Amino acid sequence: MADTTAAPIKAVVLRDFTDATTEERFSANDTPELEAGRFENFKAAGLVRAAPVRRAKAAA
């Protein structure tokens, strides 16, 4: 059986808010790793966006 657990998504918090379900507080510009479903809910509410992916420089 395949593992269907999605990897956490690195997010950028757009404004201060408290999650109504868990009462966890988030501050603007924080970069938490969120479960995919939680990320999508916060994104739909305009609270977070995906963090930019940093790519390693190629060795010279």
C-alpha positions as CSV (number, residue, x, y, z in Angstrom):
1,M,0.0,0.0,0.0
2,A,1.4,3.4,-1.0
3,D,1.9,6.2,1.6
4,T,-0.6,8.9,0.8
5,T,0.7,11.4,3.4
6,A,1.5,14.7,1.7
7,A,4.7,16.5,2.6
8,P,4.2,19.7,4.6
9,I,4.0,23.0,2.6
10,K,6.3,25.9,3.6
11,A,4.0,28.9,3.9
12,V,4.5,32.7,4.4
13,V,2.0,34.2,6.7
14,L,0.5,37.4,5.2
15,R,-1.0,38.9,8.4
16,D,-1.3,38.1,12.1
17,F,-4.1,35.7,12.9
18,T,-5.1,32.9,15.3
19,D,-6.4,29.6,14.0
20,A,-9.9,29.3,15.3
21,T,-9.8,25.5,15.6
22,T,-6.5,25.1,17.3
23,E,-6.0,28.6,18.8
24,E,-2.5,28.6,17.4
25,R,-1.2,32.1,16.7
26,F,0.6,33.1,13.5
27,S,2.5,36.4,12.9
28,A,3.0,38.2,9.6
29,N,6.1,37.0,7.8
30,D,6.3,33.7,9.8
31,T,7.2,30.7,7.6
32,P,5.5,27.7,9.2
33,E,5.4,24.3,7.6
34,L,1.7,23.3,7.3
35,E,-0.2,20.2,6.4
36,A,-1.6,20.4,2.8
37,G,-5.2,20.7,3.9
38,R,-4.6,23.3,6.5
39,F,-2.4,25.3,4.0
40,E,-5.2,25.2,1.5
41,N,-7.8,26.5,4.0
42,F,-5.5,29.3,5.2
43,K,-4.7,30.2,1.5
44,A,-8.4,30.3,0.6
45,A,-8.9,32.7,3.5
46,G,-6.1,35.0,2.3
47,L,-3.9,34.3,5.3
48,V,-0.9,32.6,3.7
49,R,0.9,32.0,0.4
50,A,3.4,29.4,-0.6
51,A,7.0,30.3,0.3
52,P,9.4,30.7,-2.6
53,V,11.5,27.6,-3.3
54,R,15.2,28.3,-2.8
55,R,17.4,26.5,-5.2
56,A,21.0,25.6,-4.5
57,K,23.6,27.1,-6.7
58,A,25.4,24.7,-9.0
59,A,29.0,24.0,-8.1
60,A,31.5,25.8,-10.4
